[in-house]
Every structure is written in C-alpha cells, then in structure tokens.
Amino acid sequence: MLNNAYCSDKYQYTMGKSFYDNGMKDKVAVFNLFYRKAPENNNWAVVSGTEEVIEMVQNLGNMDPGFFEKFLPGEEYKDFRGYLSAMKFTGNVYAMREGEIVFPNQPVIIVEGPLIEAQVLETPMLCIMNHQMAVATKASRVCRATNRPVSEFGSRRAHGPWAATYGAKAAIIAGCSNTSNILTGAMFGCGSTGTMAHSYVTSFGSTVSGEHEAFCTYIRTHRNEPLILLIDTYDTLRCGILNAMKAYKENGIDDSYPYGYGVRLDSGDLAYLSTECRRILDENGFSKCKIFATNSLDEYLITDLERQGACIDSYGVGDAIATSKAAPCFGNVYKLVQIDSEAVLKRSEDKIKLINPGFQITYRIMKNDPVKGEIFKVDVTCLRGDSLSQKIEAGETFTVTDEYDRYKYKTFEAGEYTAFVMQHKVIENGKRCAPTHTLAEKKEYYNTTLAHFSPSERRLINPHYYKVDISDDLYNLKMSIITRLVNEINNFKL
C-alpha cells in the first residue's frame, strides 16, 4: 500500500516550493481542521479518524527523491526533492478524542509546526477525517433512531477496501454494535458477525425442501455459535419461517440454546412480516427466537418501523452508513489561522466561510442539573491564554457572550461548573505523545459523552441547538482583522 501521507494534491507541493525558495519553510504555522455545517441538519458530528491521522503524520518523509521526481520533475526541483525526501514532521498536533461530539467551527485538529510540514498534511488529513466523520455521524443518527442493536455491514457498498475497513471502525465508535467486516474485526479486536446469504440457500436447489436442507446443514456446521437463518429467499411466511422452525426443532435448537438464535428478514413489508413471524414463533414455542431485519434501512425507515410496532430485535444497516448515503461528502476544511505569532483569517464572499483566527483551545462546560444530572451547558473556543481561558482554567466566574447577538450572555459562577479541554496534544516535536485507546474504549467514550447532552439536543428531527461560542478576545481579534481588511480594500486602487 502507498504511504498515505502522500495521498495529496500537487498544489501542496507547488506552494511548498515557493515557501522553500523564499526562505519561508521554517515559519511557524498553525492550521485548524474544522467543519462549518453538520450534514442532514445534524446538531453536531462525531469525531473518528484521529488515530489514523497520527499514523499518517508520522509517515511523512519516508519516500526517496525518485518518488518526488514523478510529479516534481526537472533540475529546478532537484534541491527541493532532496529536502522533501528527508522532511519529517517536527511540530505539534492537538486533536479531539475519537468518539468526541464536535460542533461547527470548533478545531477538531490543530497543527502547529514549520509551514511546509504543516501545509502538506492538509489533503491526506482531510481525506481521512472527512470519510470517517461522515460515517461516524451517520452511524450515530441511525443508532439513535432505536434502542435495539444496529449492525454495520456496508463493506460491499463502501468506496474501496480502505473505506470499508475504517468506515466500519467509525460506525462502531458511533454506536453500531458490530460489523460484518472481518478486516476491521481483526485490526481493532472487535470481532465480526455474519451468517448466510440467499446464494447459500439457493445452492441447495430452488425448492422448499432445499431451503430446509440448507437450514439444517447450517445449524449442524455452526453449533455452539449464534444461529441466524435467512427466511425470505422464496416466501417468508408460507415456507421460510416454517422451514426455520422445522430445522431448529429437528436439530434440538430451542429457547434453552445458550448462544442465541433467530431469523433474518431481508425484503418485503418488514413491519407486517416481523409481526407475523413473531406471532408464529411464539405460537410454536420459539419465544426467544430473535428477528433480525435488513433491506436498505436508515434512521428514517427504522423510526417508522418502530412507530408501526414492528417486532424487530436487531437491525442491519449497509450503504446508508458505509457511504453516509444521504450526505456522502463531509465538510471538514483545513485553514491557516496563525503564522509566526500573527493571527490570520480567510475572508470570503460567503459569510459562512469566515474563519476564526489565532491559536485556539476549546472548553466544554458542564453543570449539575437537579433533574437531569451532569449536563453539558456550553462549548467556548478561546485564544490560548486569553482572559477567558485563564478564568476557566482557574475555575473563576466567567461570562460567555453570544457571537451573533451581543445582548445574549450566560454567566457561570465559580464552583458551579466543571470545564474540560477538548483538544489534547497527540504529537509533540514530531513524536507521538497520545495514549492509545481500544475501539471499545472509544465507543464507551462516545456513549458517555452523548449521555451528558440533553434529550432535546440528541433528537434527530429539529434538535435543540446546544450553545457554542467564542471568547470576547477571539471575537475582538477577528473583528479587528476584518475591519482592517475592509478599510484596506475600500482604499485599494491600481
């Protein structure tokens, strides 16, 4: 596999050549990776991919000059190619934990380092984070549509093997109970799940007796494992469910089977079929037989199935999660916010593209609610070391003022809140300094974090928007840069 640190755009390196030739390569830059708007009118997004980003950053500089000659040919690039082949990342990276819940404009990752080193990370970093955060955010939505387990099995629809493997990982972090992808299971120690396809049933001949033989053979070859029989190959109610019960009875599988057993529905009216299957199973003494449902499901269909009273114990979701089908392109961007201690920003014709300048840090503030318990109340992004940051770090009383309505504000009294820093240093002077977390720990972190938001903020449709703001010092810095720019533009003439 190619070194993914070089899964990049050429302009990262054409800019780098100018920095190199102009003596700018060692200027200290700060870049923020963040998104402006969550997909599907989400209140927020779920972080996944920072572990792969750390690996990618540390792979920088592991290619010989011949590699760079393939896209930077010519004698004029010779010295620059030699520089690139030895260029390792020597700066610092701050990142949110995988499983974190993040809001628009908050820095998910902050890169601080020599300008060329930080610049060339943009494309591979966005490639990793945009993919995994799209999948994780969609998985979160699907899993929040039900209290029942959701399995991820979209590998065949994913945009390539890399996307399938790491997308499944992202889906598990954000709520999926398991995945069908065996590579994900092996790499991350989460195991994988799966039973049979329609081809298995039809391989025994397209007959009712062939379906029965398929079920019996499967049971005999998978004893002491969970058993799920696919019952809609020919006719769910007139032969599929009957053959499944017959095969289970003949092979001694009943409610005492300790590993779990069930049937899967993959077509038709899932609400009606699941209700009828539940009735038939219960009438025949299979009350613990589970009903697993698949068939192009997403959070909206699952919500509707539950509204109809469908008797489904577990869902399998494929392309809706694996491709983030409704919103496949996540909007993370990577913007320069500081160069050699000078705060900078991008001002655009589009208001939404205006960014926050300077070296930032985000705090999440939690208070104890007498009814709801420990609840997150506000996130505030500050300039590192600014006056609000110092008050929060010291546990003092502070006030947050709304960036867009300066008459709205909220005061938090000393001793009545707890503050958490959201970006943690993961690379220091080019070396990893972050602790490692298992996939199960990342999933638990997500679940714990989600539980501290109010139910109104967790709902899928028209969520109550959580308060997210910036410090007065950051606001004033941004406005001062904009004011100066506008004055310069107004007075600019050829």
C-alpha positions as CSV (number, residue, x, y, z in Angstrom):
1,M,0.0,0.0,0.0
2,L,1.3,3.5,-0.8
3,N,2.3,5.8,2.0
4,N,-0.9,7.7,2.7
5,A,1.0,10.8,3.9
6,Y,1.4,11.4,0.1
7,C,-2.3,10.9,-0.8
8,S,-2.1,14.6,-1.6
9,D,-2.8,17.3,-4.1
10,K,0.0,18.7,-6.1
11,Y,-0.6,22.3,-5.1
12,Q,0.5,21.4,-1.6
13,Y,3.9,20.9,-3.1
14,T,3.9,23.8,-5.6
15,M,3.2,26.1,-2.6
16,G,5.9,24.3,-0.7
17,K,8.4,25.0,-3.5
18,S,7.6,28.8,-3.1
19,F,8.0,28.6,0.6
20,Y,11.3,26.7,0.3
21,D,12.8,29.1,-2.3
22,N,11.6,32.2,-0.5
23,G,13.0,31.2,2.9
24,M,9.6,30.7,4.5
25,K,9.8,27.0,5.1
26,D,10.6,27.4,8.8
27,K,8.0,30.0,9.7
28,V,5.8,28.5,12.4
29,A,2.3,28.0,11.1
30,V,-0.9,27.0,12.9
31,F,-3.7,25.3,10.9
32,N,-7.1,24.3,12.2
33,L,-9.2,21.4,10.8
34,F,-12.9,22.0,11.4
35,Y,-16.3,21.9,9.7
36,R,-18.8,24.7,9.1
37,K,-22.1,22.8,9.0
38,A,-23.1,19.4,10.0
39,P,-24.8,17.1,7.4
40,E,-28.5,16.5,7.3
41,N,-29.3,19.3,9.7
42,N,-27.5,17.5,12.5
43,N,-26.8,19.4,15.7
44,W,-23.3,18.0,15.7
45,A,-20.8,15.5,14.3
46,V,-18.8,12.5,15.8
47,V,-15.0,12.5,15.6
48,S,-13.3,9.5,14.1
49,G,-10.0,9.2,12.3
50,T,-7.6,11.0,14.6
51,E,-5.7,7.7,15.2
52,E,-5.1,7.3,11.5
53,V,-4.1,10.9,11.2
54,I,-1.4,10.4,13.9
55,E,0.0,7.4,11.9
56,M,-0.2,9.4,8.6
57,V,1.7,12.4,10.1
58,Q,4.5,10.1,11.3
59,N,4.8,8.5,7.8
60,L,5.8,11.9,6.3
61,G,9.4,11.8,4.9
62,N,9.6,8.1,4.2
63,M,9.9,8.4,0.4
64,D,13.1,8.7,-1.7
65,P,13.8,11.6,-4.1
66,G,12.8,9.4,-7.1
67,F,9.2,9.4,-5.9
68,F,9.0,13.2,-5.9
69,E,10.6,13.3,-9.4
70,K,7.4,11.7,-10.7
71,F,5.4,14.8,-10.0
72,L,8.1,17.5,-9.5
73,P,10.4,16.7,-12.4
74,G,13.2,18.9,-13.7
75,E,16.5,20.3,-12.5
76,E,14.9,23.3,-10.9
77,Y,13.2,21.0,-8.4
78,K,16.2,18.9,-7.5
79,D,17.1,20.6,-4.2
80,F,13.5,20.7,-3.2
81,R,13.1,17.0,-3.9
82,G,16.0,16.2,-1.7
83,Y,14.5,18.3,1.1
84,L,11.2,16.6,0.8
85,S,12.6,13.1,0.9
86,A,14.1,13.9,4.3
87,M,11.3,16.1,5.6
88,K,9.7,14.6,8.7
89,F,7.1,16.4,10.7
90,T,8.7,18.1,13.7
91,G,5.8,20.1,15.1
92,N,2.9,19.6,17.5
93,V,-0.6,18.3,16.8
94,Y,-3.6,18.7,19.1
95,A,-6.7,16.7,18.4
96,M,-10.1,15.7,19.9
97,R,-10.5,12.2,21.0
98,E,-12.2,9.7,18.7
99,G,-15.8,9.4,19.9
100,E,-15.9,13.1,20.8
101,I,-19.0,15.1,19.8
102,V,-18.0,18.2,18.0
103,F,-19.8,21.3,16.8
104,P,-19.3,23.6,13.8
105,N,-16.2,25.8,13.7
106,Q,-14.5,24.0,16.6
107,P,-11.0,22.9,15.8
108,V,-11.1,19.1,15.6
109,I,-7.3,19.0,14.9
110,I,-4.8,21.8,15.4
111,V,-1.4,21.5,13.6
112,E,1.5,23.7,14.8
113,G,4.8,23.4,13.0
114,P,7.1,24.6,10.2
115,L,5.0,26.0,7.4
116,I,5.8,23.4,4.7
117,E,5.5,20.5,7.1
118,A,2.1,21.6,8.2
119,Q,0.8,22.6,4.8
120,V,1.4,19.3,3.1
121,L,-0.6,17.5,5.7
122,E,-3.8,19.2,4.5
123,T,-5.1,16.8,1.8
124,P,-4.3,13.4,3.5
125,M,-5.6,14.7,6.8
126,L,-8.9,15.9,5.2
127,C,-9.2,12.6,3.3
128,I,-9.1,10.6,6.5
129,M,-11.2,12.8,8.7
130,N,-13.9,13.6,6.1
131,H,-14.5,10.0,5.4
132,Q,-14.6,8.7,8.9
133,M,-16.5,11.6,10.4
134,A,-19.2,11.2,7.6
135,V,-19.6,7.6,8.5
136,A,-19.5,8.1,12.3
137,T,-22.0,10.9,12.2
138,K,-24.4,8.9,10.1
139,A,-24.0,5.8,12.3
140,S,-24.8,7.9,15.3
141,R,-28.1,9.1,13.7
142,V,-29.1,5.5,12.7
143,C,-28.3,4.1,16.2
144,R,-30.1,7.0,17.9
145,A,-33.3,6.0,16.0
146,T,-33.7,2.8,18.1
147,N,-32.8,1.3,21.4
148,R,-32.2,-2.0,19.6
149,P,-28.7,-3.2,18.3
150,V,-27.6,-2.0,14.9
151,S,-25.0,-4.0,12.9
152,E,-22.9,-2.3,10.2
153,F,-22.5,-4.4,7.1
154,G,-21.9,-2.0,4.2
155,S,-18.5,-3.1,3.0
156,R,-19.7,-4.1,-0.4
157,R,-21.1,-0.6,-1.0
158,A,-18.1,1.3,0.5
159,H,-15.8,3.3,-1.7
160,G,-13.0,0.9,-1.7
161,P,-11.4,-1.5,0.8
162,W,-9.8,1.3,2.9
163,A,-13.2,3.0,3.2
164,A,-14.9,-0.3,4.2
165,T,-12.4,-1.1,6.9
166,Y,-12.1,2.2,8.5
167,G,-15.7,3.1,7.9
168,A,-16.7,0.1,9.9
169,K,-14.4,1.2,12.7
170,A,-16.0,4.7,12.7
171,A,-19.5,3.2,12.7
172,I,-18.7,1.1,15.8
173,I,-17.4,4.1,17.7
174,A,-20.6,6.0,17.0
175,G,-23.0,3.3,18.2
176,C,-23.1,0.2,16.0
177,S,-22.9,-3.0,18.0
178,N,-20.8,-4.9,15.5
179,T,-19.6,-5.1,11.9
180,S,-19.6,-7.8,9.2
181,N,-16.1,-6.7,8.0
182,I,-13.5,-9.3,9.1
183,L,-10.5,-7.0,8.5
184,T,-12.0,-4.4,10.8
185,G,-12.6,-7.1,13.4
186,A,-9.1,-8.4,13.1
187,M,-7.4,-5.0,13.2
188,F,-9.4,-3.5,16.0
189,G,-10.2,-6.6,18.1
190,C,-13.9,-6.1,17.8
191,G,-14.7,-9.4,16.0
192,S,-17.1,-9.6,13.1
193,T,-20.5,-11.1,12.6
194,G,-22.5,-12.8,9.8
195,T,-24.4,-15.9,8.8
196,M,-25.7,-16.6,5.3
197,A,-26.8,-15.0,2.0
198,H,-29.5,-16.0,-0.4
199,S,-26.9,-17.8,-2.5
200,Y,-26.3,-20.2,0.4
201,V,-30.0,-21.2,0.4
202,T,-30.3,-21.4,-3.4
203,S,-27.1,-23.5,-3.6
204,F,-29.2,-26.4,-2.2
205,G,-31.6,-26.0,-5.1
206,S,-34.6,-23.7,-5.6
207,T,-37.1,-25.9,-3.8
208,V,-38.8,-25.7,-0.5
209,S,-37.1,-28.9,0.6
210,G,-33.7,-27.4,-0.5
211,E,-34.4,-24.4,1.8
212,H,-35.0,-26.8,4.7
213,E,-31.8,-28.8,3.9
214,A,-29.8,-25.5,3.8
215,F,-31.1,-24.6,7.2
216,C,-30.3,-28.0,8.7
217,T,-26.8,-28.1,7.2
218,Y,-26.0,-24.6,8.5
219,I,-27.2,-25.5,12.0
220,R,-25.2,-28.7,12.1
221,T,-22.0,-26.9,10.9
222,H,-22.3,-24.0,13.3
223,R,-23.3,-25.4,16.6
224,N,-22.1,-23.6,19.7
225,E,-22.4,-20.3,17.8
226,P,-25.2,-17.7,17.3
227,L,-27.6,-19.0,14.6
228,I,-29.5,-16.7,12.2
229,L,-31.4,-18.3,9.3
230,L,-32.4,-16.1,6.3
231,I,-36.0,-16.9,5.6
232,D,-37.1,-14.7,2.7
233,T,-35.4,-16.5,-0.2
234,Y,-38.7,-17.9,-1.6
235,D,-41.7,-17.0,0.7
236,T,-41.2,-15.7,4.2
237,L,-44.5,-16.8,5.8
238,R,-45.5,-19.8,3.7
239,C,-42.2,-21.7,3.8
240,G,-39.3,-19.6,5.2
241,I,-40.4,-19.3,8.8
242,L,-41.9,-22.8,8.7
243,N,-38.7,-24.3,7.4
244,A,-36.7,-22.4,10.0
245,M,-38.8,-23.7,12.9
246,K,-38.7,-27.2,11.5
247,A,-34.9,-27.2,11.1
248,Y,-34.5,-25.8,14.6
249,K,-36.7,-28.5,16.1
250,E,-35.1,-31.3,14.2
251,N,-31.6,-30.2,15.4
252,G,-32.5,-29.6,19.0
253,I,-32.4,-25.8,19.0
254,D,-34.9,-24.1,21.2
255,D,-35.2,-21.4,23.9
256,S,-32.6,-23.2,26.0
257,Y,-29.9,-22.7,23.3
258,P,-27.3,-20.6,25.1
259,Y,-25.7,-18.8,22.1
260,G,-28.8,-17.2,20.7
261,Y,-30.8,-18.0,17.6
262,G,-33.1,-16.2,15.2
263,V,-34.3,-15.5,11.7
264,R,-33.5,-12.7,9.3
265,L,-35.9,-10.7,7.0
266,D,-34.3,-9.0,4.0
267,S,-37.3,-8.0,1.8
268,G,-41.0,-7.1,1.8
269,D,-43.1,-5.3,4.3
270,L,-40.8,-5.6,7.4
271,A,-43.4,-4.3,9.8
272,Y,-46.0,-6.8,8.7
273,L,-43.7,-9.7,8.2
274,S,-41.9,-9.2,11.5
275,T,-45.2,-9.1,13.4
276,E,-46.5,-12.2,11.7
277,C,-43.2,-14.0,12.3
278,R,-43.3,-13.1,15.9
279,R,-46.8,-14.5,16.3
280,I,-45.9,-17.7,14.5
281,L,-42.7,-18.2,16.5
282,D,-44.4,-17.5,19.8
283,E,-47.3,-19.9,19.0
284,N,-44.8,-22.7,18.3
285,G,-42.7,-22.2,21.5
286,F,-39.8,-20.1,20.0
287,S,-40.4,-17.1,22.2
288,K,-36.6,-16.4,22.4
289,C,-36.0,-16.6,18.7
290,K,-34.8,-13.2,17.6
291,I,-35.9,-11.4,14.4
292,F,-33.1,-9.6,12.6
293,A,-34.1,-7.1,9.8
294,T,-32.2,-5.8,6.9
295,N,-33.1,-4.2,3.5
296,S,-31.8,-0.7,2.7
297,L,-32.5,0.6,6.1
298,D,-31.7,4.0,7.5
299,E,-32.7,6.1,10.6
300,Y,-35.9,7.3,8.9
301,L,-37.1,3.8,8.0
302,I,-36.1,2.4,11.4
303,T,-38.0,5.2,13.1
304,D,-41.1,4.4,11.0
305,L,-40.8,0.6,11.6
306,E,-40.8,1.2,15.4
307,R,-43.7,3.6,15.1
308,Q,-45.7,0.8,13.4
309,G,-44.9,-1.6,16.2
310,A,-42.6,-3.9,14.1
311,C,-41.4,-6.9,16.1
312,I,-37.7,-6.5,15.2
313,D,-35.0,-7.3,17.7
314,S,-31.9,-6.1,15.8
315,Y,-31.2,-4.1,12.6
316,G,-28.5,-4.5,9.9
317,V,-27.6,-1.3,8.0
318,G,-25.4,-1.2,4.9
319,D,-24.9,1.6,2.4
320,A,-26.7,4.2,4.5
321,I,-23.9,4.1,7.0
322,A,-21.0,2.8,4.9
323,T,-21.3,5.6,2.3
324,S,-23.1,8.1,4.5
325,K,-25.6,7.8,1.7
326,A,-27.7,10.9,2.3
327,A,-24.7,13.2,2.8
328,P,-21.6,11.4,1.5
329,C,-19.3,14.4,1.4
330,F,-18.4,15.7,4.9
331,G,-17.3,19.3,5.1
332,N,-14.1,19.4,7.1
333,V,-11.7,22.1,6.0
334,Y,-8.0,22.9,6.9
335,K,-7.2,26.6,7.3
336,L,-4.2,28.6,8.3
337,V,-5.0,30.7,11.4
338,Q,-1.6,31.9,12.5
339,I,1.8,32.5,11.0
340,D,4.8,33.4,13.2
341,S,2.5,34.6,16.0
342,E,0.4,36.7,13.6
343,A,-3.2,35.7,13.6
344,V,-4.6,35.4,10.0
345,L,-8.0,34.5,8.6
346,K,-9.8,33.9,5.3
347,R,-12.5,36.4,4.5
348,S,-14.8,35.3,1.7
349,E,-17.8,36.5,-0.3
350,D,-19.7,33.7,1.6
351,K,-20.4,34.7,5.2
352,I,-20.2,31.0,6.3
353,K,-16.6,30.8,5.1
354,L,-15.3,33.4,7.5
355,I,-13.0,31.6,9.9
356,N,-11.8,32.2,13.5
357,P,-8.1,33.3,13.6
358,G,-5.4,32.6,16.0
359,F,-4.1,29.6,18.1
360,Q,-7.2,28.3,19.8
361,I,-8.4,26.0,22.5
362,T,-12.0,24.8,23.2
363,Y,-13.6,24.2,26.6
364,R,-16.7,22.2,27.3
365,I,-18.6,23.4,30.4
366,M,-20.7,21.0,32.5
367,K,-23.1,21.8,35.3
368,N,-25.1,19.6,37.6
369,D,-28.9,19.8,36.9
370,P,-31.1,18.7,39.8
371,V,-33.3,16.7,37.5
372,K,-31.0,15.7,34.6
373,G,-27.7,15.2,36.5
374,E,-24.4,16.3,35.0
375,I,-25.3,18.1,31.7
376,F,-23.1,19.9,29.2
377,K,-24.1,23.5,29.0
378,V,-21.8,25.3,26.6
379,D,-18.7,25.0,24.5
380,V,-16.5,28.0,24.2
381,T,-13.4,28.4,21.9
382,C,-10.8,30.8,23.2
383,L,-7.4,32.1,22.1
384,R,-4.8,30.1,24.1
385,G,-4.0,32.0,27.2
386,D,-6.6,34.8,26.6
387,S,-8.5,36.3,29.5
388,L,-11.5,33.9,29.3
389,S,-9.2,30.9,29.0
390,Q,-7.4,32.0,32.1
391,K,-10.6,32.4,34.1
392,I,-11.9,28.9,33.0
393,E,-8.5,27.3,33.8
394,A,-8.6,28.9,37.3
395,G,-12.2,27.9,37.9
396,E,-13.3,31.6,38.3
397,T,-16.7,33.1,37.5
398,F,-16.9,33.9,33.8
399,T,-19.4,35.1,31.2
400,V,-19.9,33.9,27.6
401,T,-21.4,36.4,25.2
402,D,-23.2,35.3,22.0
403,E,-21.0,36.0,19.0
404,Y,-24.0,36.9,16.8
405,D,-26.2,38.7,19.4
406,R,-24.1,40.6,21.9
407,Y,-27.1,41.2,24.1
408,K,-27.3,37.5,24.9
409,Y,-24.9,36.2,27.5
410,K,-24.6,33.5,30.2
411,T,-22.6,33.6,33.4
412,F,-21.1,30.6,35.1
413,E,-20.2,31.1,38.8
414,A,-17.0,29.8,40.4
415,G,-17.5,26.4,42.0
416,E,-20.7,25.6,40.0
417,Y,-19.2,24.2,36.8
418,T,-16.6,21.8,35.5
419,A,-14.5,22.5,32.4
420,F,-12.9,20.1,30.0
421,V,-10.3,20.9,27.4
422,M,-11.4,19.3,24.1
423,Q,-8.1,19.3,22.0
424,H,-5.4,17.2,23.5
425,K,-1.7,17.1,22.4
426,V,-1.2,13.9,20.4
427,I,2.1,14.7,18.7
428,E,4.9,16.7,20.4
429,N,8.0,17.7,18.4
430,G,7.1,15.2,15.8
431,K,6.7,12.3,18.2
432,R,3.5,10.6,19.3
433,C,2.6,11.5,22.9
434,A,-1.1,10.4,22.9
435,P,-2.2,7.4,24.9
436,T,-3.7,4.5,22.8
437,H,-7.3,3.6,23.3
438,T,-9.1,0.4,22.2
439,L,-12.1,0.5,19.9
440,A,-14.3,-0.5,22.9
441,E,-12.9,2.5,24.9
442,K,-13.6,4.9,22.1
443,K,-17.1,3.6,21.8
444,E,-17.6,4.0,25.6
445,Y,-16.3,7.5,25.4
446,Y,-18.8,8.4,22.7
447,N,-21.7,6.8,24.7
448,T,-20.7,8.6,27.9
449,T,-20.3,11.9,26.1
450,L,-23.7,11.5,24.4
451,A,-25.4,10.9,27.7
452,H,-24.3,14.3,29.0
453,F,-26.3,16.1,26.4
454,S,-30.0,16.7,26.9
455,P,-32.6,14.5,25.1
456,S,-33.7,17.6,23.1
457,E,-30.2,18.0,21.7
458,R,-30.0,14.3,20.8
459,R,-33.1,14.1,18.8
460,L,-32.9,13.5,15.0
461,I,-35.5,16.0,13.8
462,N,-35.3,19.7,14.7
463,P,-32.8,19.2,17.6
464,H,-32.5,21.9,20.2
465,Y,-29.2,23.6,19.4
466,Y,-26.5,23.4,22.0
467,K,-24.8,26.7,22.9
468,V,-21.4,27.1,21.1
469,D,-19.5,30.3,21.3
470,I,-16.1,32.1,21.2
471,S,-14.3,34.2,23.8
472,D,-14.5,38.0,23.6
473,D,-10.8,38.2,22.9
474,L,-11.2,35.9,19.9
475,Y,-14.2,37.8,18.7
476,N,-12.4,41.1,19.0
477,L,-9.3,39.8,17.2
478,K,-11.5,38.5,14.4
479,M,-13.4,41.8,14.1
480,S,-10.1,43.9,14.2
481,I,-8.6,41.9,11.3
482,I,-11.8,42.2,9.3
483,T,-12.1,45.9,9.9
484,R,-8.6,46.5,8.9
485,L,-9.0,44.4,5.7
486,V,-12.3,46.1,4.8
487,N,-10.6,49.6,5.2
488,E,-7.6,48.4,3.0
489,I,-9.9,47.0,0.4
490,N,-12.1,50.2,0.3
491,N,-9.0,52.3,-0.2
492,F,-7.2,50.0,-2.7
493,K,-6.7,51.3,-6.2
494,L,-4.4,50.4,-9.1
